[in-house]
Amino acid sequence: MITKLLLRKVFFISGVGTHPENIESFELAFRDASIEKFNLVTVNSIMPSKYDIVSREESLK
């Protein structure tokens, strides 16, 4: 079953991780960005103009 999630807010972050193993560098980048406790979701790279851009802190409320 495919579920569509309609988002209304978005925030942008970045993180860097380096390690000889790709999966470990990916995890380190998540930790650097402080999002290691969250799940990944597939998103489209096109963001409609009706979205509100918020801070990471606001999005966690």
C-alpha distance (Angstrom), angle and dihedral (degrees) to the residues before:
residue distance angle dihedral
M1 . . .
I2 3.79 . .
T3 3.78 116.3 .
K4 3.78 122.5 -162.3
L5 3.77 117.0 -145.1
L6 3.77 115.4 -158.6
L7 3.77 110.6 -150.9
R8 3.76 124.8 -165.8
K9 3.79 101.0 -179.7
V10 3.79 132.6 46.9
F11 3.78 136.6 -175.4
F12 3.80 131.3 -167.9
I13 3.78 126.5 -137.5
S14 3.76 139.5 163.1
G15 3.77 136.2 -154.6
V16 3.79 137.8 179.3
G17 3.79 127.8 -145.6
T18 3.78 130.0 171.2
H19 3.80 126.4 -171.5
P20 3.82 135.6 134.8
E21 3.82 89.3 -110.8
N22 3.83 113.9 68.4
I23 3.80 95.4 -144.9
E24 3.81 91.4 51.9
S25 3.82 92.7 49.4
F26 3.81 87.9 50.7
E27 3.82 90.3 53.2
L28 3.82 91.6 46.8
A29 3.81 90.3 52.0
F30 3.81 89.1 52.6
R31 3.80 89.9 51.2
D32 3.79 91.4 48.0
A33 3.80 89.3 53.3
S34 3.86 91.0 45.9
I35 3.80 93.4 -122.8
E36 3.82 100.1 106.9
K37 3.82 91.7 117.7
F38 3.80 94.8 58.1
N39 3.79 132.6 87.3
L40 3.78 123.8 -117.0
V41 3.77 119.1 -116.6
T42 3.77 129.9 -172.9
V43 3.77 112.6 -112.1
N44 3.77 136.8 176.6
S45 3.78 117.3 -112.4
I46 3.81 90.7 -133.3
M47 3.78 112.6 88.3
P48 3.81 118.1 -162.3
S49 3.80 115.6 -129.2
K50 3.82 92.4 -118.8
Y51 3.82 92.0 73.2
D52 3.78 119.3 104.4
I53 3.80 115.6 -132.9
V54 3.81 108.3 -139.9
S55 3.79 136.4 173.6
R56 3.80 119.8 -92.5
E57 3.83 89.1 -113.7
E58 3.80 92.4 53.6
S59 3.78 91.7 48.8
L60 3.82 91.3 56.2
K61 3.82 93.6 57.9
